Amino acid sequence: MVSVNWDTKEEREKPGVVFILDEEEEENERPGIIFLQGSGVIRDYYESVGSCIEDVLRKTDASLEMKDLRYSEHRPYEISPEEMVEEAMIDFEGQVDGRKLNNAVQSNFNGADAKSFGVFVTDEDMTIEDEYNFILGATTPGCVSSISTYRFKNSDSLDPFMKRESFKSVVYHELGHLFGATDEFRRDDLVDRLGKHCGDMDIMRQGVSVSEWVDYTEDRLESGTVYCDSCKKSMKDYLSTL
């Protein structure tokens, strides 16, 4: 079951709880996922993240509470999204360090007793300092994913549809890492290329360039398949334990 709330229902404040509850629900600490954006993110891209999250929760039968923080007055973070990006900025390169951005999101969260996940969307170019020229997304498994629109939005070789769909492929990929799709303790069919990735022809393959993600996106759209059975099972197993 997917429980989705878009700031249309009453929000009850309770220390450590960041989720929207129906009026008839008891105030309890349920597992949840929140997503937020830095400045400059195009609306279509941000809304694509929400649709991907919703789709993944549906595919995995997860009962996480989902919360879009764009318009919410209740802020579970101690600093603004812009300040998080600034914390992670590499001054001399003009890029954001994805690992540092994940740490900023995680460390500035006010906390919750229930398991909480975060997804951050940035318009800045992203990298891992001293390791890569650029990356499209970075995930701390079981905790936070950060995803950049920069390389797709500024690609002159793609039409708007493929820009958005290729970005969505990266979102699906990072959500897979977030929810244990390539947990090495659950899988025996993984390849170790820049981290554990799926050996099947699904969205959990490793991609290191925009062109590779365009190819993976064409495969996804043609086949209608996002995750292979093994990845989906790993995610279901992980999410069922929350």
Secondary structure, DSSP 4 states (H G I P E B T S, - for coil): --EEE-S-S----BTTB-----TTS------EEEEEE-TT--HHHHHHHHHHHHHHHHHTT---EEEE-SS-S---BSS-HHHHHHHHEETTTTEEEHHHHHHHHHHTB---SS-EEEEEEESS-EE-TTT-S-BSEEEETTTEEEEE-HHHHT-TTS-HHHHHHHHHHHHHHHHHHHTTTT-TTT-SSEEESSSEEESSSSTTS---SHHHHHHHHHHHHHH--SS-HHHHHHHHHHHTT-
